[in-house]
């Protein structure tokens, strides 16, 4: 078939500027054999790949064609695991469309639009936090109200970090209190904290990033503000916090929150 016949009518007078490709046998076969030219050939990459990531419509597409070509030629799958995601919809659950005017532009989310009141600049961290908060295995929603809520959560996270750092700026390892000497409430809090951290690490291992976000904010909000932290806010307690074992125990708990809980969480929304 001549090139002219392959082009839309308005481009046919420029057919000489186009070249008909002849090196594609089948689009799915070509994309499905990409593992042979990428992960199996390039330095620094592994075969099979750790993860193949695509939309849910690729179960019968790229995932399947890649599996068939690799099994046929190597006897094994080209990936160790497959992750599928849904699609991004507007706040009402409708498909985004330029003609409808409901498209959420990531650049405008980060730097803001012409009207700063209607489209304020949230920054990249808020957008990353939103990505980490949703269950991507299904369709996800985004819009102005959702972004405002995420911005509030991000400010709370930063506020928590500032509170922790303000009380830990002069912390020294020699101030540590042995676990056996900690008050029972702090021992219990550390036990609960460890359970939450273990759950967050499991979320990373299983690519369930929304659980890393949800666990400390939704399931265990008390961990971020336990009794030991509240006691630090009392003026009379602050006066003796440096010397009292109770004060050291409280600050030690803050250190555990800072180093074990918020660290994994911040990696989701900040680079």
Secondary structure, 3 states (H helix, E strand, C coil): CCHHHHCCHHHHHHHHHCCCCCCCCCHHHHHHCHHHHCCCCCCCCCCCEEEEEEEHHHHCCHHHHHHHHHHHHHCCCCEEEEEEECCEECCCCCECCCCCCCCCCHHHHHHCCCCCCCCCCCCHHHHHHHHHHCCCCCCEECCHHHHHHHHHHHHHHHHHHHHHHHHHCCCCHHHCCCHHHCCHHHHHHHHHHHHHHHHHHHHHHCCCHHHHHHHHHHHCHHHHHCHHHHHHCCHHHHHHCCCCHHHHHHHHHHHHHHHHHHHHHHHHHCC
